[in-house]
């Protein structure tokens, strides 16, 4: 149960980081560092989430369902 909560928290952090990138992009300043930093965090969290799901599947904490 804790593992699934961590996955949900990471998904929410990814969405929050995407929102931060949108906020920095919509501001009138010509400083793209905020957008780049937010998207870098989002990509890092996405990669972490991907490997966490792979690890959870390998350990048997997550079981994939068959698509029928």
PDB file of N, CA, C and O in Angstrom:
ATOM      1  N   UNK A   1       0.827  -1.198   0.000  1.00  0.00           N
ATOM      2  CA  UNK A   1       0.000   0.000   0.000  1.00  0.00           C
ATOM      3  C   UNK A   1       0.869   1.258   0.000  1.00  0.00           C
ATOM      4  O   UNK A   1       0.547   2.244  -0.663  1.00  0.00           O
ATOM      5  N   UNK A   2       1.952   1.215   0.737  1.00  0.00           N
ATOM      6  CA  UNK A   2       2.862   2.358   0.778  1.00  0.00           C
ATOM      7  C   UNK A   2       3.488   2.607  -0.592  1.00  0.00           C
ATOM      8  O   UNK A   2       3.688   3.752  -0.995  1.00  0.00           O
ATOM      9  N   UNK A   3       3.791   1.525  -1.297  1.00  0.00           N
ATOM     10  CA  UNK A   3       4.396   1.641  -2.621  1.00  0.00           C
ATOM     11  C   UNK A   3       3.452   2.358  -3.592  1.00  0.00           C
ATOM     12  O   UNK A   3       3.885   3.205  -4.372  1.00  0.00           O
ATOM     13  N   UNK A   4       2.174   2.019  -3.539  1.00  0.00           N
ATOM     14  CA  UNK A   4       1.200   2.665  -4.418  1.00  0.00           C
ATOM     15  C   UNK A   4       1.015   4.136  -4.042  1.00  0.00           C
ATOM     16  O   UNK A   4       0.791   4.975  -4.915  1.00  0.00           O
ATOM     17  N   UNK A   5       1.107   4.447  -2.761  1.00  0.00           N
ATOM     18  CA  UNK A   5       1.002   5.837  -2.329  1.00  0.00           C
ATOM     19  C   UNK A   5       2.189   6.651  -2.844  1.00  0.00           C
ATOM     20  O   UNK A   5       2.030   7.812  -3.223  1.00  0.00           O
ATOM     21  N   UNK A   6       3.367   6.047  -2.857  1.00  0.00           N
ATOM     22  CA  UNK A   6       4.546   6.733  -3.382  1.00  0.00           C
ATOM     23  C   UNK A   6       4.380   7.005  -4.869  1.00  0.00           C
ATOM     24  O   UNK A   6       4.765   8.069  -5.354  1.00  0.00           O
ATOM     25  N   UNK A   7       3.811   6.053  -5.591  1.00  0.00           N
ATOM     26  CA  UNK A   7       3.577   6.238  -7.027  1.00  0.00           C
ATOM     27  C   UNK A   7       2.582   7.376  -7.264  1.00  0.00           C
ATOM     28  O   UNK A   7       2.785   8.196  -8.159  1.00  0.00           O
ATOM     29  N   UNK A   8       1.530   7.432  -6.485  1.00  0.00           N
ATOM     30  CA  UNK A   8       0.540   8.502  -6.638  1.00  0.00           C
ATOM     31  C   UNK A   8       1.143   9.853  -6.299  1.00  0.00           C
ATOM     32  O   UNK A   8       0.869  10.841  -6.981  1.00  0.00           O
ATOM     33  N   UNK A   9       1.961   9.912  -5.253  1.00  0.00           N
ATOM     34  CA  UNK A   9       2.614  11.169  -4.879  1.00  0.00           C
ATOM     35  C   UNK A   9       3.545  11.629  -5.994  1.00  0.00           C
ATOM     36  O   UNK A   9       3.591  12.817  -6.312  1.00  0.00           O
ATOM     37  N   UNK A  10       4.290  10.696  -6.593  1.00  0.00           N
ATOM     38  CA  UNK A  10       5.168  11.068  -7.707  1.00  0.00           C
ATOM     39  C   UNK A  10       4.363  11.577  -8.901  1.00  0.00           C
ATOM     40  O   UNK A  10       4.774  12.536  -9.555  1.00  0.00           O
ATOM     41  N   UNK A  11       3.229  10.954  -9.194  1.00  0.00           N
ATOM     42  CA  UNK A  11       2.385  11.443 -10.286  1.00  0.00           C
ATOM     43  C   UNK A  11       1.882  12.858 -10.017  1.00  0.00           C
ATOM     44  O   UNK A  11       1.853  13.691 -10.924  1.00  0.00           O
ATOM     45  N   UNK A  12       1.487  13.131  -8.782  1.00  0.00           N
ATOM     46  CA  UNK A  12       1.032  14.481  -8.434  1.00  0.00           C
ATOM     47  C   UNK A  12       2.168  15.499  -8.529  1.00  0.00           C
ATOM     48  O   UNK A  12       1.954  16.634  -8.954  1.00  0.00           O
ATOM     49  N   UNK A  13       3.369  15.095  -8.135  1.00  0.00           N
ATOM     50  CA  UNK A  13       4.521  15.992  -8.258  1.00  0.00           C
ATOM     51  C   UNK A  13       4.860  16.271  -9.720  1.00  0.00           C
ATOM     52  O   UNK A  13       5.274  17.380 -10.059  1.00  0.00           O
ATOM     53  N   UNK A  14       4.689  15.285 -10.575  1.00  0.00           N
ATOM     54  CA  UNK A  14       4.931  15.479 -12.007  1.00  0.00           C
ATOM     55  C   UNK A  14       3.932  16.485 -12.574  1.00  0.00           C
ATOM     56  O   UNK A  14       4.306  17.369 -13.344  1.00  0.00           O
ATOM     57  N   UNK A  15       2.668  16.349 -12.195  1.00  0.00           N
ATOM     58  CA  UNK A  15       1.644  17.294 -12.671  1.00  0.00           C
ATOM     59  C   UNK A  15       1.914  18.692 -12.120  1.00  0.00           C
ATOM     60  O   UNK A  15       1.745  19.678 -12.838  1.00  0.00           O
ATOM     61  N   UNK A  16       2.328  18.792 -10.859  1.00  0.00           N
ATOM     62  CA  UNK A  16       2.650  20.096 -10.265  1.00  0.00           C
ATOM     63  C   UNK A  16       3.822  20.751 -10.987  1.00  0.00           C
ATOM     64  O   UNK A  16       3.798  21.954 -11.245  1.00  0.00           O
ATOM     65  N   UNK A  17       4.842  19.971 -11.312  1.00  0.00           N
ATOM     66  CA  UNK A  17       5.998  20.507 -12.021  1.00  0.00           C
ATOM     67  C   UNK A  17       5.618  20.982 -13.421  1.00  0.00           C
ATOM     68  O   UNK A  17       6.140  21.987 -13.903  1.00  0.00           O
ATOM     69  N   UNK A  18       4.718  20.266 -14.065  1.00  0.00           N
ATOM     70  CA  UNK A  18       4.234  20.691 -15.378  1.00  0.00           C
ATOM     71  C   UNK A  18       3.465  22.010 -15.263  1.00  0.00           C
ATOM     72  O   UNK A  18       3.573  22.873 -16.134  1.00  0.00           O
ATOM     73  N   UNK A  19       2.694  22.163 -14.195  1.00  0.00           N
ATOM     74  CA  UNK A  19       1.989  23.417 -13.955  1.00  0.00           C
ATOM     75  C   UNK A  19       2.949  24.567 -13.689  1.00  0.00           C
ATOM     76  O   UNK A  19       2.709  25.693 -14.126  1.00  0.00           O
ATOM     77  N   UNK A  20       4.034  24.286 -12.974  1.00  0.00           N
ATOM     78  CA  UNK A  20       5.037  25.328 -12.747  1.00  0.00           C
ATOM     79  C   UNK A  20       5.671  25.777 -14.053  1.00  0.00           C
ATOM     80  O   UNK A  20       5.912  26.967 -14.254  1.00  0.00           O
ATOM     81  N   UNK A  21       5.942  24.824 -14.942  1.00  0.00           N
ATOM     82  CA  UNK A  21       6.515  25.179 -16.245  1.00  0.00           C
ATOM     83  C   UNK A  21       5.552  26.055 -17.034  1.00  0.00           C
ATOM     84  O   UNK A  21       5.969  27.014 -17.683  1.00  0.00           O
ATOM     85  N   UNK A  22       4.268  25.727 -16.979  1.00  0.00           N
ATOM     86  CA  UNK A  22       3.264  26.541 -17.663  1.00  0.00           C
ATOM     87  C   UNK A  22       3.215  27.946 -17.075  1.00  0.00           C
ATOM     88  O   UNK A  22       3.111  28.927 -17.812  1.00  0.00           O
ATOM     89  N   UNK A  23       3.291  28.047 -15.744  1.00  0.00           N
ATOM     90  CA  UNK A  23       3.281  29.356 -15.087  1.00  0.00           C
ATOM     91  C   UNK A  23       4.474  30.196 -15.535  1.00  0.00           C
ATOM     92  O   UNK A  23       4.317  31.371 -15.866  1.00  0.00           O
ATOM     93  N   UNK A  24       5.660  29.599 -15.546  1.00  0.00           N
ATOM     94  CA  UNK A  24       6.852  30.346 -15.948  1.00  0.00           C
ATOM     95  C   UNK A  24       6.805  30.717 -17.429  1.00  0.00           C
ATOM     96  O   UNK A  24       7.339  31.754 -17.824  1.00  0.00           O
ATOM     97  N   UNK A  25       6.172  29.883 -18.249  1.00  0.00           N
ATOM     98  CA  UNK A  25       6.081  30.161 -19.664  1.00  0.00           C
ATOM     99  C   UNK A  25       5.096  31.304 -19.936  1.00  0.00           C
ATOM    100  O   UNK A  25       5.292  32.078 -20.873  1.00  0.00           O
ATOM    101  N   UNK A  26       4.052  31.414 -19.133  1.00  0.00           N
ATOM    102  CA  UNK A  26       3.027  32.422 -19.371  1.00  0.00           C
ATOM    103  C   UNK A  26       3.392  33.792 -18.815  1.00  0.00           C
ATOM    104  O   UNK A  26       2.752  34.787 -19.155  1.00  0.00           O
ATOM    105  N   UNK A  27       4.415  33.856 -17.963  1.00  0.00           N
ATOM    106  CA  UNK A  27       4.843  35.163 -17.447  1.00  0.00           C
ATOM    107  C   UNK A  27       5.464  35.980 -18.558  1.00  0.00           C
ATOM    108  O   UNK A  27       5.947  35.429 -19.547  1.00  0.00           O
ATOM    109  N   UNK A  28       5.455  37.279 -18.402  1.00  0.00           N
ATOM    110  CA  UNK A  28       5.913  38.172 -19.461  1.00  0.00           C
ATOM    111  C   UNK A  28       7.430  38.338 -19.502  1.00  0.00           C
ATOM    112  O   UNK A  28       7.954  38.952 -20.431  1.00  0.00           O
ATOM    113  N   UNK A  29       8.141  37.805 -18.516  1.00  0.00           N
ATOM    114  CA  UNK A  29       9.593  37.956 -18.503  1.00  0.00           C
ATOM    115  C   UNK A  29      10.228  37.044 -19.544  1.00  0.00           C
ATOM    116  O   UNK A  29       9.686  35.987 -19.867  1.00  0.00           O
ATOM    117  N   UNK A  30      11.363  37.452 -20.058  1.00  0.00           N
ATOM    118  CA  UNK A  30      12.069  36.663 -21.072  1.00  0.00           C
ATOM    119  C   UNK A  30      13.163  35.814 -20.446  1.00  0.00           C
ATOM    120  O   UNK A  30      14.264  35.723 -20.988  1.00  0.00           O
ATOM    121  N   UNK A  31      12.871  35.198 -19.320  1.00  0.00           N
ATOM    122  CA  UNK A  31      13.840  34.366 -18.627  1.00  0.00           C
ATOM    123  C   UNK A  31      13.380  32.909 -18.705  1.00  0.00           C
ATOM    124  O   UNK A  31      12.505  32.503 -17.940  1.00  0.00           O
ATOM    125  N   UNK A  32      13.952  32.116 -19.613  1.00  0.00           N
ATOM    126  CA  UNK A  32      13.484  30.736 -19.788  1.00  0.00           C
ATOM    127  C   UNK A  32      14.023  29.756 -18.749  1.00  0.00           C
ATOM    128  O   UNK A  32      13.731  28.562 -18.825  1.00  0.00           O
ATOM    129  N   UNK A  33      14.802  30.237 -17.782  1.00  0.00           N
ATOM    130  CA  UNK A  33      15.393  29.320 -16.797  1.00  0.00           C
ATOM    131  C   UNK A  33      14.334  28.627 -15.958  1.00  0.00           C
ATOM    132  O   UNK A  33      14.496  27.458 -15.608  1.00  0.00           O
ATOM    133  N   UNK A  34      13.260  29.320 -15.630  1.00  0.00           N
ATOM    134  CA  UNK A  34      12.199  28.712 -14.830  1.00  0.00           C
ATOM    135  C   UNK A  34      11.521  27.565 -15.556  1.00  0.00           C
ATOM    136  O   UNK A  34      11.209  26.535 -14.957  1.00  0.00           O
ATOM    137  N   UNK A  35      11.294  27.749 -16.850  1.00  0.00           N
ATOM    138  CA  UNK A  35      10.660  26.702 -17.654  1.00  0.00           C
ATOM    139  C   UNK A  35      11.589  25.500 -17.770  1.00  0.00           C
ATOM    140  O   UNK A  35      11.161  24.355 -17.624  1.00  0.00           O
ATOM    141  N   UNK A  36      12.854  25.770 -18.032  1.00  0.00           N
ATOM    142  CA  UNK A  36      13.823  24.691 -18.210  1.00  0.00           C
ATOM    143  C   UNK A  36      13.981  23.909 -16.906  1.00  0.00           C
ATOM    144  O   UNK A  36      14.022  22.679 -16.924  1.00  0.00           O
ATOM    145  N   UNK A  37      14.070  24.604 -15.791  1.00  0.00           N
ATOM    146  CA  UNK A  37      14.222  23.921 -14.504  1.00  0.00           C
ATOM    147  C   UNK A  37      12.999  23.080 -14.166  1.00  0.00           C
ATOM    148  O   UNK A  37      13.134  21.954 -13.686  1.00  0.00           O
ATOM    149  N   UNK A  38      11.813  23.613 -14.411  1.00  0.00           N
ATOM    150  CA  UNK A  38      10.591  22.872 -14.119  1.00  0.00           C
ATOM    151  C   UNK A  38      10.465  21.627 -14.991  1.00  0.00           C
ATOM    152  O   UNK A  38      10.075  20.563 -14.509  1.00  0.00           O
ATOM    153  N   UNK A  39      10.793  21.761 -16.264  1.00  0.00           N
ATOM    154  CA  UNK A  39      10.705  20.610 -17.145  1.00  0.00           C
ATOM    155  C   UNK A  39      11.795  19.582 -16.849  1.00  0.00           C
ATOM    156  O   UNK A  39      11.579  18.384 -17.035  1.00  0.00           O
ATOM    157  N   UNK A  40      12.956  20.033 -16.392  1.00  0.00           N
ATOM    158  CA  UNK A  40      14.008  19.111 -15.978  1.00  0.00           C
ATOM    159  C   UNK A  40      13.571  18.303 -14.769  1.00  0.00           C
ATOM    160  O   UNK A  40      13.813  17.098 -14.699  1.00  0.00           O
ATOM    161  N   UNK A  41      12.931  18.963 -13.821  1.00  0.00           N
ATOM    162  CA  UNK A  41      12.414  18.255 -12.649  1.00  0.00           C
ATOM    163  C   UNK A  41      11.343  17.261 -13.067  1.00  0.00           C
ATOM    164  O   UNK A  41      11.300  16.143 -12.553  1.00  0.00           O
ATOM    165  N   UNK A  42      10.479  17.656 -13.993  1.00  0.00           N
ATOM    166  CA  UNK A  42       9.412  16.762 -14.450  1.00  0.00           C
ATOM    167  C   UNK A  42       9.971  15.527 -15.134  1.00  0.00           C
ATOM    168  O   UNK A  42       9.502  14.414 -14.894  1.00  0.00           O
ATOM    169  N   UNK A  43      10.963  15.717 -15.980  1.00  0.00           N
ATOM    170  CA  UNK A  43      11.556  14.572 -16.668  1.00  0.00           C
ATOM    171  C   UNK A  43      12.273  13.665 -15.678  1.00  0.00           C
ATOM    172  O   UNK A  43      12.195  12.442 -15.796  1.00  0.00           O
ATOM    173  N   UNK A  44      12.964  14.240 -14.714  1.00  0.00           N
ATOM    174  CA  UNK A  44      13.655  13.438 -13.698  1.00  0.00           C
ATOM    175  C   UNK A  44      12.664  12.625 -12.875  1.00  0.00           C
ATOM    176  O   UNK A  44      12.902  11.450 -12.597  1.00  0.00           O
ATOM    177  N   UNK A  45      11.551  13.249 -12.484  1.00  0.00           N
ATOM    178  CA  UNK A  45      10.539  12.526 -11.721  1.00  0.00           C
ATOM    179  C   UNK A  45       9.886  11.431 -12.565  1.00  0.00           C
ATOM    180  O   UNK A  45       9.554  10.364 -12.049  1.00  0.00           O
ATOM    181  N   UNK A  46       9.703  11.691 -13.849  1.00  0.00           N
ATOM    182  CA  UNK A  46       9.108  10.684 -14.730  1.00  0.00           C
ATOM    183  C   UNK A  46      10.023   9.473 -14.889  1.00  0.00           C
ATOM    184  O   UNK A  46       9.556   8.334 -14.888  1.00  0.00           O
ATOM    185  N   UNK A  47      11.316   9.716 -15.024  1.00  0.00           N
ATOM    186  CA  UNK A  47      12.272   8.613 -15.134  1.00  0.00           C
ATOM    187  C   UNK A  47      12.312   7.829 -13.823  1.00  0.00           C
ATOM    188  O   UNK A  47      12.342   6.598 -13.831  1.00  0.00           O
ATOM    189  N   UNK A  48      12.313   8.540 -12.706  1.00  0.00           N
ATOM    190  CA  UNK A  48      12.291   7.883 -11.396  1.00  0.00           C
ATOM    191  C   UNK A  48      11.038   7.027 -11.245  1.00  0.00           C
ATOM    192  O   UNK A  48      11.112   5.897 -10.762  1.00  0.00           O
ATOM    193  N   UNK A  49       9.895   7.555 -11.654  1.00  0.00           N
ATOM    194  CA  UNK A  49       8.647   6.809 -11.571  1.00  0.00           C
ATOM    195  C   UNK A  49       8.688   5.567 -12.452  1.00  0.00           C
ATOM    196  O   UNK A  49       8.219   4.504 -12.043  1.00  0.00           O
ATOM    197  N   UNK A  50       9.239   5.685 -13.646  1.00  0.00           N
ATOM    198  CA  UNK A  50       9.336   4.549 -14.558  1.00  0.00           C
ATOM    199  C   UNK A  50      10.169   3.422 -13.938  1.00  0.00           C
ATOM    200  O   UNK A  50       9.760   2.261 -13.946  1.00  0.00           O
ATOM    201  N   UNK A  51      11.341   3.780 -13.401  1.00  0.00           N
ATOM    202  CA  UNK A  51      12.187   2.751 -12.800  1.00  0.00           C
ATOM    203  C   UNK A  51      11.585   2.208 -11.507  1.00  0.00           C
ATOM    204  O   UNK A  51      11.788   1.040 -11.175  1.00  0.00           O
ATOM    205  N   UNK A  52      10.856   3.031 -10.786  1.00  0.00           N
ATOM    206  CA  UNK A  52      10.182   2.560  -9.580  1.00  0.00           C
ATOM    207  C   UNK A  52       9.094   1.545  -9.921  1.00  0.00           C
ATOM    208  O   UNK A  52       8.927   0.552  -9.213  1.00  0.00           O
ATOM    209  N   UNK A  53       8.357   1.791 -10.999  1.00  0.00           N
ATOM    210  CA  UNK A  53       7.338   0.833 -11.439  1.00  0.00           C
ATOM    211  C   UNK A  53       7.990  -0.459 -11.919  1.00  0.00           C
ATOM    212  O   UNK A  53       7.498  -1.549 -11.625  1.00  0.00           O
ATOM    213  N   UNK A  54       9.095  -0.344 -12.656  1.00  0.00           N
ATOM    214  CA  UNK A  54       9.811  -1.552 -13.075  1.00  0.00           C
ATOM    215  C   UNK A  54      10.308  -2.347 -11.870  1.00  0.00           C
ATOM    216  O   UNK A  54      10.196  -3.573 -11.844  1.00  0.00           O
ATOM    217  N   UNK A  55      10.854  -1.656 -10.877  1.00  0.00           N
ATOM    218  CA  UNK A  55      11.355  -2.326  -9.680  1.00  0.00           C
ATOM    219  C   UNK A  55      10.218  -2.974  -8.900  1.00  0.00           C
ATOM    220  O   UNK A  55      10.356  -4.094  -8.408  1.00  0.00           O
ATOM    221  N   UNK A  56       9.103  -2.274  -8.790  1.00  0.00           N
ATOM    222  CA  UNK A  56       7.949  -2.833  -8.093  1.00  0.00           C
ATOM    223  C   UNK A  56       7.388  -4.061  -8.784  1.00  0.00           C
ATOM    224  O   UNK A  56       6.936  -4.999  -8.127  1.00  0.00           O
ATOM    225  N   UNK A  57       7.415  -4.055 -10.106  1.00  0.00           N
ATOM    226  CA  UNK A  57       6.966  -5.225 -10.858  1.00  0.00           C
ATOM    227  C   UNK A  57       7.938  -6.387 -10.666  1.00  0.00           C
ATOM    228  O   UNK A  57       7.520  -7.535 -10.514  1.00  0.00           O
ATOM    229  N   UNK A  58       9.218  -6.088 -10.673  1.00  0.00           N
ATOM    230  CA  UNK A  58      10.236  -7.123 -10.480  1.00  0.00           C
ATOM    231  C   UNK A  58      10.135  -7.758  -9.094  1.00  0.00           C
ATOM    232  O   UNK A  58      10.294  -8.970  -8.949  1.00  0.00           O
ATOM    233  N   UNK A  59       9.871  -6.942  -8.085  1.00  0.00           N
ATOM    234  CA  UNK A  59       9.786  -7.444  -6.713  1.00  0.00           C
ATOM    235  C   UNK A  59       8.438  -8.116  -6.426  1.00  0.00           C
ATOM    236  O   UNK A  59       8.296  -8.795  -5.409  1.00  0.00           O
ATOM    237  N   UNK A  60       7.464  -7.937  -7.295  1.00  0.00           N
ATOM    238  CA  UNK A  60       6.157  -8.548  -7.101  1.00  0.00           C
ATOM    239  C   UNK A  60       5.191  -7.689  -6.316  1.00  0.00           C
ATOM    240  O   UNK A  60       4.123  -8.161  -5.928  1.00  0.00           O
ATOM    241  N   UNK A  61       5.544  -6.432  -6.072  1.00  0.00           N
ATOM    242  CA  UNK A  61       4.656  -5.529  -5.347  1.00  0.00           C
ATOM    243  C   UNK A  61       3.527  -5.040  -6.245  1.00  0.00           C
ATOM    244  O   UNK A  61       2.451  -4.689  -5.761  1.00  0.00           O
ATOM    245  N   UNK A  62       3.770  -5.017  -7.550  1.00  0.00           N
ATOM    246  CA  UNK A  62       2.776  -4.634  -8.542  1.00  0.00           C
ATOM    247  C   UNK A  62       2.636  -5.804  -9.495  1.00  0.00           C
ATOM    248  O   UNK A  62       3.632  -6.337  -9.983  1.00  0.00           O
ATOM    249  N   UNK A  63       1.410  -6.203  -9.759  1.00  0.00           N
ATOM    250  CA  UNK A  63       1.194  -7.293 -10.713  1.00  0.00           C
ATOM    251  C   UNK A  63       0.439  -6.741 -11.919  1.00  0.00           C
ATOM    252  O   UNK A  63      -0.636  -6.163 -11.760  1.00  0.00           O
ATOM    253  N   UNK A  64       0.978  -6.907 -13.103  1.00  0.00           N
ATOM    254  CA  UNK A  64       0.273  -6.430 -14.296  1.00  0.00           C
ATOM    255  C   UNK A  64      -0.947  -7.307 -14.592  1.00  0.00           C
ATOM    256  O   UNK A  64      -0.947  -8.509 -14.324  1.00  0.00           O
ATOM    257  N   UNK A  65      -1.967  -6.687 -15.141  1.00  0.00           N
ATOM    258  CA  UNK A  65      -3.191  -7.403 -15.506  1.00  0.00           C
ATOM    259  C   UNK A  65      -3.159  -7.727 -16.983  1.00  0.00           C
ATOM    260  O   UNK A  65      -2.618  -6.968 -17.788  1.00  0.00           O
ATOM    261  N   UNK A  66      -3.732  -8.845 -17.328  1.00  0.00           N
ATOM    262  CA  UNK A  66      -3.805  -9.240 -18.727  1.00  0.00           C
ATOM    263  C   UNK A  66      -4.898  -8.442 -19.423  1.00  0.00           C
ATOM    264  O   UNK A  66      -5.975  -8.227 -18.866  1.00  0.00           O
ATOM    265  N   UNK A  67      -4.619  -8.013 -20.617  1.00  0.00           N
ATOM    266  CA  UNK A  67      -5.610  -7.304 -21.414  1.00  0.00           C
ATOM    267  C   UNK A  67      -6.312  -8.335 -22.287  1.00  0.00           C
ATOM    268  O   UNK A  67      -5.679  -9.003 -23.105  1.00  0.00           O
ATOM    269  N   UNK A  68      -7.622  -8.458 -22.108  1.00  0.00           N
ATOM    270  CA  UNK A  68      -8.372  -9.470 -22.865  1.00  0.00           C
ATOM    271  C   UNK A  68      -9.406  -8.812 -23.738  1.00  0.00           C
ATOM    272  O   UNK A  68     -10.137  -9.499 -24.452  1.00  0.00           O
TER     273      UNK A  68
END
